[in-house]
Amino acid sequence: MAGGPLTHLDETGAANMVDVSAKAETAREATAEGRVTMAPATLAAILAGDAAKGDVIGTARLAGIMAAKKTADLIPLCHPLPITKATVDIAPVDDGLLVTATVRVTGRTGVEMEALTAASVACLTIYDMAKAMDKAMQIGGIRLIEKTGGKSGDWRRPEPDTDIA
Protein backbone atom coordinates (compact mmCIF):
# COMPACT_ATOMS: atom_id res chain seq x y z
CA MET A 1 0.00 0.00 0.00
CA ALA A 2 1.52 3.36 -0.99
CA GLY A 3 2.03 5.37 2.17
CA GLY A 4 1.15 2.72 4.77
CA PRO A 5 -1.95 1.33 6.46
CA LEU A 6 -5.28 3.11 6.65
CA THR A 7 -5.13 4.86 10.02
CA HIS A 8 -8.81 5.81 10.23
CA LEU A 9 -9.88 2.16 10.53
CA ASP A 10 -9.72 0.15 13.75
CA GLU A 11 -8.91 -3.57 13.96
CA THR A 12 -12.50 -4.45 12.99
CA GLY A 13 -12.55 -2.14 9.98
CA ALA A 14 -14.77 0.46 11.63
CA ALA A 15 -14.03 4.14 11.07
CA ASN A 16 -12.45 5.93 14.01
CA MET A 17 -10.66 9.16 14.79
CA VAL A 18 -6.91 8.61 15.16
CA ASP A 19 -5.49 9.25 18.64
CA VAL A 20 -2.78 11.88 18.15
CA SER A 21 -2.22 12.62 21.85
CA ALA A 22 1.21 10.94 21.89
CA LYS A 23 2.47 12.87 18.85
CA ALA A 24 4.75 15.85 19.33
CA GLU A 25 3.48 19.30 18.42
CA THR A 26 5.39 20.51 15.38
CA ALA A 27 5.06 23.27 12.82
CA ARG A 28 3.12 21.95 9.85
CA GLU A 29 2.05 23.53 6.57
CA ALA A 30 0.17 22.32 3.51
CA THR A 31 -0.55 23.85 0.12
CA ALA A 32 -3.30 22.67 -2.20
CA GLU A 33 -4.73 23.95 -5.44
CA GLY A 34 -7.76 23.76 -7.67
CA ARG A 35 -8.85 25.27 -10.93
CA VAL A 36 -12.06 26.67 -12.36
CA THR A 37 -12.14 26.64 -16.15
CA MET A 38 -14.56 28.98 -17.87
CA ALA A 39 -15.37 30.85 -21.06
CA PRO A 40 -13.04 33.76 -21.88
CA ALA A 41 -15.92 36.25 -21.48
CA THR A 42 -16.65 34.94 -17.99
CA LEU A 43 -13.02 35.27 -16.94
CA ALA A 44 -12.89 38.79 -18.38
CA ALA A 45 -16.02 39.81 -16.47
CA ILE A 46 -14.68 38.40 -13.20
CA LEU A 47 -11.32 40.14 -13.64
CA ALA A 48 -13.04 43.43 -14.52
CA GLY A 49 -15.27 43.20 -11.46
CA ASP A 50 -18.40 43.01 -13.62
CA ALA A 51 -20.04 39.92 -12.08
CA ALA A 52 -23.61 40.59 -10.98
CA LYS A 53 -22.99 39.09 -7.53
CA GLY A 54 -19.99 41.32 -6.83
CA ASP A 55 -16.31 40.68 -6.11
CA VAL A 56 -15.91 37.04 -7.13
CA ILE A 57 -12.22 36.73 -6.27
CA GLY A 58 -12.42 38.51 -2.92
CA THR A 59 -15.47 36.53 -1.85
CA ALA A 60 -13.92 33.22 -2.94
CA ARG A 61 -10.72 34.06 -1.04
CA LEU A 62 -12.68 34.72 2.15
CA ALA A 63 -14.81 31.58 1.65
CA GLY A 64 -11.67 29.45 1.32
CA ILE A 65 -10.16 30.84 4.52
CA MET A 66 -13.42 30.27 6.38
CA ALA A 67 -13.61 26.72 5.01
CA ALA A 68 -10.11 25.90 6.27
CA LYS A 69 -11.25 26.85 9.76
CA LYS A 70 -14.37 24.64 9.48
CA THR A 71 -12.77 21.51 8.00
CA ALA A 72 -13.32 19.38 11.13
CA ASP A 73 -17.05 20.22 10.89
CA LEU A 74 -17.17 18.98 7.29
CA ILE A 75 -14.84 15.96 7.17
CA PRO A 76 -16.02 13.43 9.79
CA LEU A 77 -12.68 12.14 11.15
CA CYS A 78 -10.59 15.33 10.96
CA HIS A 79 -9.29 16.79 14.19
CA PRO A 80 -10.21 20.41 14.95
CA LEU A 81 -6.96 22.37 14.63
CA PRO A 82 -5.79 25.73 15.96
CA ILE A 83 -4.91 27.14 12.54
CA THR A 84 -2.29 29.87 12.78
CA LYS A 85 -2.34 31.00 9.14
CA ALA A 86 -4.54 30.46 6.10
CA THR A 87 -4.10 32.12 2.73
CA VAL A 88 -6.00 31.69 -0.52
CA ASP A 89 -4.51 33.13 -3.70
CA ILE A 90 -6.53 33.27 -6.90
CA ALA A 91 -4.80 33.99 -10.18
CA PRO A 92 -5.96 34.07 -13.79
CA VAL A 93 -4.65 31.34 -16.08
CA ASP A 94 -5.29 30.79 -19.79
CA ASP A 95 -8.67 29.12 -19.35
CA GLY A 96 -9.90 30.32 -15.97
CA LEU A 97 -8.73 30.81 -12.39
CA LEU A 98 -6.13 28.91 -10.39
CA VAL A 99 -6.79 28.75 -6.64
CA THR A 100 -3.87 28.07 -4.27
CA ALA A 101 -4.52 27.61 -0.55
CA THR A 102 -1.86 27.38 2.14
CA VAL A 103 -2.63 26.52 5.76
CA ARG A 104 -0.28 26.50 8.74
CA VAL A 105 -0.56 25.10 12.27
CA THR A 106 1.59 24.08 15.19
CA GLY A 107 -0.03 20.85 16.25
CA ARG A 108 -0.08 17.06 16.45
CA THR A 109 -1.56 16.39 13.02
CA GLY A 110 -1.21 17.84 9.53
CA VAL A 111 -3.26 20.44 7.70
CA GLU A 112 -3.55 18.78 4.29
CA MET A 113 -7.32 18.44 4.59
CA GLU A 114 -7.68 22.08 5.61
CA ALA A 115 -5.71 23.24 2.57
CA LEU A 116 -7.69 20.94 0.26
CA THR A 117 -10.98 22.12 1.77
CA ALA A 118 -9.97 25.77 1.39
CA ALA A 119 -9.09 25.30 -2.29
CA SER A 120 -12.29 23.32 -2.95
CA VAL A 121 -14.63 25.81 -1.30
CA ALA A 122 -12.94 28.77 -2.99
CA CYS A 123 -13.51 27.03 -6.36
CA LEU A 124 -17.13 26.31 -5.47
CA THR A 125 -17.63 29.95 -4.50
CA ILE A 126 -16.24 31.12 -7.84
CA TYR A 127 -18.71 28.81 -9.56
CA ASP A 128 -21.60 30.02 -7.41
CA MET A 129 -20.88 33.68 -8.01
CA ALA A 130 -20.39 33.36 -11.78
CA LYS A 131 -22.84 30.58 -12.70
CA ALA A 132 -25.38 33.07 -14.08
CA MET A 133 -22.79 33.97 -16.74
CA ASP A 134 -21.43 30.48 -17.42
CA LYS A 135 -23.10 27.31 -16.19
CA ALA A 136 -20.56 25.25 -18.17
CA MET A 137 -17.68 26.20 -15.86
CA GLN A 138 -15.71 23.20 -14.58
CA ILE A 139 -13.96 22.67 -11.27
CA GLY A 140 -10.98 20.33 -11.30
CA GLY A 141 -7.39 19.71 -10.40
CA ILE A 142 -8.03 19.71 -6.65
CA ARG A 143 -4.79 18.32 -5.26
CA LEU A 144 -2.14 18.60 -2.60
CA ILE A 145 0.96 20.43 -3.84
CA GLU A 146 3.15 20.06 -0.77
CA LYS A 147 3.20 19.51 2.96
CA THR A 148 5.86 20.09 5.56
CA GLY A 149 6.38 18.91 9.12
CA GLY A 150 5.15 15.97 11.12
CA LYS A 151 6.39 12.43 11.55
CA SER A 152 6.22 11.60 7.85
CA GLY A 153 8.31 14.65 6.95
CA ASP A 154 8.10 16.88 3.93
CA TRP A 155 6.46 15.96 0.64
CA ARG A 156 6.19 17.84 -2.65
CA ARG A 157 4.27 16.85 -5.79
CA PRO A 158 6.79 15.66 -8.38
CA GLU A 159 7.44 17.82 -11.43
CA PRO A 160 6.70 17.98 -14.28
CA ASP A 161 3.08 17.67 -13.40
CA THR A 162 0.59 16.97 -16.15
CA ASP A 163 -2.40 15.67 -14.21
CA ILE A 164 -4.40 18.90 -13.83
CA ALA A 165 -7.99 18.26 -14.77
C-alpha positions as CSV (number, residue, x, y, z in Angstrom):
1,M,0.0,0.0,0.0
2,A,1.5,3.4,-1.0
3,G,2.0,5.4,2.2
4,G,1.1,2.7,4.8
5,P,-1.9,1.3,6.5
6,L,-5.3,3.1,6.7
7,T,-5.1,4.9,10.0
8,H,-8.8,5.8,10.2
9,L,-9.9,2.2,10.5
10,D,-9.7,0.2,13.7
11,E,-8.9,-3.6,14.0
12,T,-12.5,-4.5,13.0
13,G,-12.6,-2.1,10.0
14,A,-14.8,0.5,11.6
15,A,-14.0,4.1,11.1
16,N,-12.5,5.9,14.0
17,M,-10.7,9.2,14.8
18,V,-6.9,8.6,15.2
19,D,-5.5,9.3,18.6
20,V,-2.8,11.9,18.2
21,S,-2.2,12.6,21.8
22,A,1.2,10.9,21.9
23,K,2.5,12.9,18.9
24,A,4.7,15.9,19.3
25,E,3.5,19.3,18.4
26,T,5.4,20.5,15.4
27,A,5.1,23.3,12.8
28,R,3.1,22.0,9.8
29,E,2.0,23.5,6.6
30,A,0.2,22.3,3.5
31,T,-0.6,23.9,0.1
32,A,-3.3,22.7,-2.2
33,E,-4.7,24.0,-5.4
34,G,-7.8,23.8,-7.7
35,R,-8.8,25.3,-10.9
36,V,-12.1,26.7,-12.4
37,T,-12.1,26.6,-16.2
38,M,-14.6,29.0,-17.9
39,A,-15.4,30.8,-21.1
40,P,-13.0,33.8,-21.9
41,A,-15.9,36.3,-21.5
42,T,-16.7,34.9,-18.0
43,L,-13.0,35.3,-16.9
44,A,-12.9,38.8,-18.4
45,A,-16.0,39.8,-16.5
46,I,-14.7,38.4,-13.2
47,L,-11.3,40.1,-13.6
48,A,-13.0,43.4,-14.5
49,G,-15.3,43.2,-11.5
50,D,-18.4,43.0,-13.6
51,A,-20.0,39.9,-12.1
52,A,-23.6,40.6,-11.0
53,K,-23.0,39.1,-7.5
54,G,-20.0,41.3,-6.8
55,D,-16.3,40.7,-6.1
56,V,-15.9,37.0,-7.1
57,I,-12.2,36.7,-6.3
58,G,-12.4,38.5,-2.9
59,T,-15.5,36.5,-1.9
60,A,-13.9,33.2,-2.9
61,R,-10.7,34.1,-1.0
62,L,-12.7,34.7,2.1
63,A,-14.8,31.6,1.7
64,G,-11.7,29.5,1.3
65,I,-10.2,30.8,4.5
66,M,-13.4,30.3,6.4
67,A,-13.6,26.7,5.0
68,A,-10.1,25.9,6.3
69,K,-11.3,26.8,9.8
70,K,-14.4,24.6,9.5
71,T,-12.8,21.5,8.0
72,A,-13.3,19.4,11.1
73,D,-17.0,20.2,10.9
74,L,-17.2,19.0,7.3
75,I,-14.8,16.0,7.2
76,P,-16.0,13.4,9.8
77,L,-12.7,12.1,11.1
78,C,-10.6,15.3,11.0
79,H,-9.3,16.8,14.2
80,P,-10.2,20.4,14.9
81,L,-7.0,22.4,14.6
82,P,-5.8,25.7,16.0
83,I,-4.9,27.1,12.5
84,T,-2.3,29.9,12.8
85,K,-2.3,31.0,9.1
86,A,-4.5,30.5,6.1
87,T,-4.1,32.1,2.7
88,V,-6.0,31.7,-0.5
89,D,-4.5,33.1,-3.7
90,I,-6.5,33.3,-6.9
91,A,-4.8,34.0,-10.2
92,P,-6.0,34.1,-13.8
93,V,-4.7,31.3,-16.1
94,D,-5.3,30.8,-19.8
95,D,-8.7,29.1,-19.4
96,G,-9.9,30.3,-16.0
97,L,-8.7,30.8,-12.4
98,L,-6.1,28.9,-10.4
99,V,-6.8,28.8,-6.6
100,T,-3.9,28.1,-4.3
101,A,-4.5,27.6,-0.6
102,T,-1.9,27.4,2.1
103,V,-2.6,26.5,5.8
104,R,-0.3,26.5,8.7
105,V,-0.6,25.1,12.3
106,T,1.6,24.1,15.2
107,G,0.0,20.8,16.3
108,R,-0.1,17.1,16.4
109,T,-1.6,16.4,13.0
110,G,-1.2,17.8,9.5
111,V,-3.3,20.4,7.7
112,E,-3.6,18.8,4.3
113,M,-7.3,18.4,4.6
114,E,-7.7,22.1,5.6
115,A,-5.7,23.2,2.6
116,L,-7.7,20.9,0.3
117,T,-11.0,22.1,1.8
118,A,-10.0,25.8,1.4
119,A,-9.1,25.3,-2.3
120,S,-12.3,23.3,-3.0
121,V,-14.6,25.8,-1.3
122,A,-12.9,28.8,-3.0
123,C,-13.5,27.0,-6.4
124,L,-17.1,26.3,-5.5
125,T,-17.6,30.0,-4.5
126,I,-16.2,31.1,-7.8
127,Y,-18.7,28.8,-9.6
128,D,-21.6,30.0,-7.4
129,M,-20.9,33.7,-8.0
130,A,-20.4,33.4,-11.8
131,K,-22.8,30.6,-12.7
132,A,-25.4,33.1,-14.1
133,M,-22.8,34.0,-16.7
134,D,-21.4,30.5,-17.4
135,K,-23.1,27.3,-16.2
136,A,-20.6,25.3,-18.2
137,M,-17.7,26.2,-15.9
138,Q,-15.7,23.2,-14.6
139,I,-14.0,22.7,-11.3
140,G,-11.0,20.3,-11.3
141,G,-7.4,19.7,-10.4
142,I,-8.0,19.7,-6.6
143,R,-4.8,18.3,-5.3
144,L,-2.1,18.6,-2.6
145,I,1.0,20.4,-3.8
146,E,3.2,20.1,-0.8
147,K,3.2,19.5,3.0
148,T,5.9,20.1,5.6
149,G,6.4,18.9,9.1
150,G,5.1,16.0,11.1
151,K,6.4,12.4,11.6
152,S,6.2,11.6,7.8
153,G,8.3,14.6,7.0
154,D,8.1,16.9,3.9
155,W,6.5,16.0,0.6
156,R,6.2,17.8,-2.6
157,R,4.3,16.8,-5.8
158,P,6.8,15.7,-8.4
159,E,7.4,17.8,-11.4
160,P,6.7,18.0,-14.3
161,D,3.1,17.7,-13.4
162,T,0.6,17.0,-16.1
163,D,-2.4,15.7,-14.2
164,I,-4.4,18.9,-13.8
165,A,-8.0,18.3,-14.8
